[in-house]
Amino acid sequence: MGEVLRQPGQCAWQIFDAKVVPLLRDEYRIGKVTKARADSIDELATRIATMETMDAPALVAEIERFNAAVDTGTPFDPTVKDSRGTRGLDVPKSNWANRLDTPPFEAYGVTCGITFTFGGLAVDAEARVLGEDGGPIPGLFAAGELVGGLYYFNYPGGTGLTSGAVFGRQAGINAGRGNWG
Ligand SMILES: Cc1cc2nc3c(=O)[nH]c(=O)nc-3n(C[C@H](O)[C@H](O)[C@H](O)COP(=O)(O)OP(=O)(O)OC[C@H]3O[C@@H](n4cnc5c(N)ncnc54)[C@H](O)[C@@H]3O)c2cc1C
């Protein structure tokens, strides 16, 4: 992710071939994706180069290097870390390495985003913001992304909006009741 942020415009391209396109998540099929499709890597590189500054021959050469480095002796298994990697590249791929060799090829423009900060203000069950003494700060409520203390290393899917709805409702009810602590 850090490497993507260091690219011009903080954007990168993910390239897939027909073997793995069916494995892509639904997000890749929404209408607003930045996408290129072609029947050869040369053509795909040229299409990407028309959308942004891109050295198309360098991209083709990089893909050829990647294809030659794939450990085809290890079976591909997308359901586990399959150790099917690359050999001899400066930036190795450790699992799920597949040659880009089956048309049509698809490229998706990607960037980085923050799903959760995993940090924020402490609140009680009534969505009142807690001060350093652990007690509620009068008249201050919080809900949604700015609430902390709910998630740590990871989060169950859908809980961002659920927490926003639950604490938002609590904050509204308690502010309306004048329950200010
Ligand atoms: C890529 C991505 C995917 C996600 N997928 C899921 C998912 O599948 N399920 C799920 O539950 N959650 C998901 N989340 C998390 C979820 O979107 C957030 O938890 C939720 O949107 C937070 O809502 P919020 O109202 O607290 O904050 P936000 O949605 O960030 O709203 C804050 C608003 O305040 C505005 N604002 C900021 N500063 C000011 C200011 N000074 N004056 C006026 N307005 C201001 C902003 O413009 C923004 O509109 C996802 C998040 C991301 C980024």
The ligand as an SDF file (V2000), in Angstrom:
LIG
                    3D

 53 58  0  0  0  0  0  0  0  0999 V2000
  -13.6740    1.9910    1.1830 C   0  0  0  0  0  0  0  0  0  0  0  0
  -14.5340    1.8320    2.4190 C   0  0  0  0  0  0  0  0  0  0  0  0
  -15.3870    0.7540    2.5000 C   0  0  0  0  0  0  0  0  0  0  0  0
  -16.1980    0.5890    3.6010 C   0  0  0  0  0  0  0  0  0  0  0  0
  -17.0490   -0.4710    3.6480 N   0  0  0  0  0  0  0  0  0  0  0  0
  -17.8700   -0.6110    4.6900 C   0  0  0  0  0  0  0  0  0  0  0  0
  -18.8220   -1.6750    4.6950 C   0  0  0  0  0  0  0  0  0  0  0  0
  -18.9010   -2.4950    3.7810 O   0  0  0  0  0  0  0  0  0  0  0  0
  -19.6410   -1.7850    5.7810 N   0  0  0  0  0  0  0  0  0  0  0  0
  -19.5800   -0.9170    6.8180 C   0  0  0  0  0  0  0  0  0  0  0  0
  -20.3490   -1.0660    7.7660 O   0  0  0  0  0  0  0  0  0  0  0  0
  -18.6920    0.1050    6.8280 N   0  0  0  0  0  0  0  0  0  0  0  0
  -17.8560    0.2850    5.7890 C   0  0  0  0  0  0  0  0  0  0  0  0
  -16.9560    1.3290    5.7790 N   0  0  0  0  0  0  0  0  0  0  0  0
  -16.8900    2.2210    6.9450 C   0  0  0  0  0  0  0  0  0  0  0  0
  -18.0250    3.2310    6.9000 C   0  0  0  0  0  0  0  0  0  0  0  0
  -18.1210    3.7840    5.6030 O   0  0  0  0  0  0  0  0  0  0  0  0
  -17.7320    4.3380    7.9290 C   0  0  0  0  0  0  0  0  0  0  0  0
  -17.5930    3.7410    9.2170 O   0  0  0  0  0  0  0  0  0  0  0  0
  -18.8660    5.3450    7.9610 C   0  0  0  0  0  0  0  0  0  0  0  0
  -19.0820    5.9130    6.6970 O   0  0  0  0  0  0  0  0  0  0  0  0
  -18.5560    6.4430    8.9540 C   0  0  0  0  0  0  0  0  0  0  0  0
  -19.6490    7.3380    8.9300 O   0  0  0  0  0  0  0  0  0  0  0  0
  -19.5350    8.7490    9.5930 P   0  0  0  0  0  0  0  0  0  0  0  0
  -20.8400    9.4540    9.3250 O   0  0  0  0  0  0  0  0  0  0  0  0
  -19.0950    8.6140   11.0130 O   0  0  0  0  0  0  0  0  0  0  0  0
  -18.3290    9.4820    8.8540 O   0  0  0  0  0  0  0  0  0  0  0  0
  -18.2160    9.9100    7.3260 P   0  0  0  0  0  0  0  0  0  0  0  0
  -19.0280    9.0220    6.4510 O   0  0  0  0  0  0  0  0  0  0  0  0
  -16.7420   10.0480    7.0850 O   0  0  0  0  0  0  0  0  0  0  0  0
  -18.9210   11.3390    7.3160 O   0  0  0  0  0  0  0  0  0  0  0  0
  -18.2820   12.4740    7.8230 C   0  0  0  0  0  0  0  0  0  0  0  0
  -18.7910   13.6550    7.0210 C   0  0  0  0  0  0  0  0  0  0  0  0
  -18.3750   14.8610    7.6530 O   0  0  0  0  0  0  0  0  0  0  0  0
  -17.9380   15.7460    6.6260 C   0  0  0  0  0  0  0  0  0  0  0  0
  -17.0270   16.7170    7.2520 N   0  0  0  0  0  0  0  0  0  0  0  0
  -15.7550   16.5150    7.6450 C   0  0  0  0  0  0  0  0  0  0  0  0
  -15.2490   17.6370    8.1910 N   0  0  0  0  0  0  0  0  0  0  0  0
  -16.2280   18.5680    8.1270 C   0  0  0  0  0  0  0  0  0  0  0  0
  -16.3260   19.9180    8.5370 C   0  0  0  0  0  0  0  0  0  0  0  0
  -15.3080   20.5440    9.1330 N   0  0  0  0  0  0  0  0  0  0  0  0
  -17.4850   20.5660    8.3180 N   0  0  0  0  0  0  0  0  0  0  0  0
  -18.5330   19.9410    7.7480 C   0  0  0  0  0  0  0  0  0  0  0  0
  -18.5030   18.6490    7.3380 N   0  0  0  0  0  0  0  0  0  0  0  0
  -17.3610   17.9770    7.5440 C   0  0  0  0  0  0  0  0  0  0  0  0
  -17.2950   14.8640    5.6000 C   0  0  0  0  0  0  0  0  0  0  0  0
  -17.2360   15.5130    4.3430 O   0  0  0  0  0  0  0  0  0  0  0  0
  -18.2490   13.6750    5.5840 C   0  0  0  0  0  0  0  0  0  0  0  0
  -19.3370   13.8560    4.6970 O   0  0  0  0  0  0  0  0  0  0  0  0
  -16.1520    1.5320    4.6660 C   0  0  0  0  0  0  0  0  0  0  0  0
  -15.2920    2.6310    4.5700 C   0  0  0  0  0  0  0  0  0  0  0  0
  -14.5000    2.7750    3.4520 C   0  0  0  0  0  0  0  0  0  0  0  0
  -13.5990    3.9880    3.3520 C   0  0  0  0  0  0  0  0  0  0  0  0
  1  2  1  0
  2  3  1  0
  2 52  2  0
  3  4  2  0
  4  5  1  0
  4 50  1  0
  5  6  2  0
  6  7  1  0
  6 13  1  0
  7  8  2  0
  7  9  1  0
  9 10  1  0
 10 11  2  0
 10 12  1  0
 12 13  2  0
 13 14  1  0
 14 15  1  0
 14 50  1  0
 15 16  1  0
 16 17  1  0
 16 18  1  0
 18 19  1  0
 18 20  1  0
 20 21  1  0
 20 22  1  0
 22 23  1  0
 23 24  1  0
 24 25  2  0
 24 26  1  0
 24 27  1  0
 27 28  1  0
 28 29  2  0
 28 30  1  0
 28 31  1  0
 31 32  1  0
 32 33  1  0
 33 34  1  0
 33 48  1  0
 34 35  1  0
 35 36  1  0
 35 46  1  0
 36 37  1  0
 36 45  1  0
 37 38  2  0
 38 39  1  0
 39 40  1  0
 39 45  2  0
 40 41  1  0
 40 42  2  0
 42 43  1  0
 43 44  2  0
 44 45  1  0
 46 47  1  0
 46 48  1  0
 48 49  1  0
 50 51  2  0
 51 52  1  0
 52 53  1  0
M  END
$$$$
